[in-house]
Amino acid sequence: LEALMGGSTSTSPSISSDPSEGAEESKTLYDFSIRPTKTSASAKSSSSPDQRSPSPTSRLHPTNLSHEIVHPPPLTTIGRSRHEAEISSLSSLIDSDDALSDLWTLWFAERGPRASQELMMAEQFAMGGPKYWDKAEERLRKLIDEHGVHWSEPVNRLATLLYQQGRLRESKELCEVVLAVKPWHFGALSGIVMVCAGLGDANAARMWADRRLPPLRPDGDTTERRVEWVERA
């Protein structure tokens, strides 16, 4: 989400990621084993009037989603190769940002060239302004229903689109889906900070900010926080 909104992969306005911000926070820093919690009843009751519920047949419907997240599709030979490339690119982030664009490309093309082309077309509609947003949403939801949430990039792009429309609670839920599948998705990690800040939830924004990819030092050298993040990813 963050990439399309023009932000940095590791910074967000008004949210500090200073490693000295309290010993208690640092104890759970980058704990990718922690999964996002379900939306509380109070949060659901305070949803904006514009929030729309997925159809019962949608893979984003809560009944289907909870089952699908914990049942990923079988790993094919091509899928295994892509997974190994992702691990290699993530590992290289320990002292360089060069692989960030490679990871975006890999995530975009995880389901092959035809699906990637369809995602690109949805992206073009999303970038075309409000009069094309309905078409973009329709195409993104179709891709998600066809390929499932374990292809996380259409979910991430839909989260971005809903953020642009001010549908923040829906956007947050989609960011959580992406991070349940790929806890190291640096775009969704930065994006959910922006969404939580927009919702006025400072505690959640700070929690997610602490899990983002830490920046390299100004001299280009790595930091202990960066090493820890890569090792956990």
Helices and strands as residue ranges (DSSP letters): H 23-27, H 41-45, H 62-69, H 77-92, H 100-108, H 112-126, G 130-132, H 133-147, H 152-164, H 168-181, H 186-198, H 202-209, H 224-232
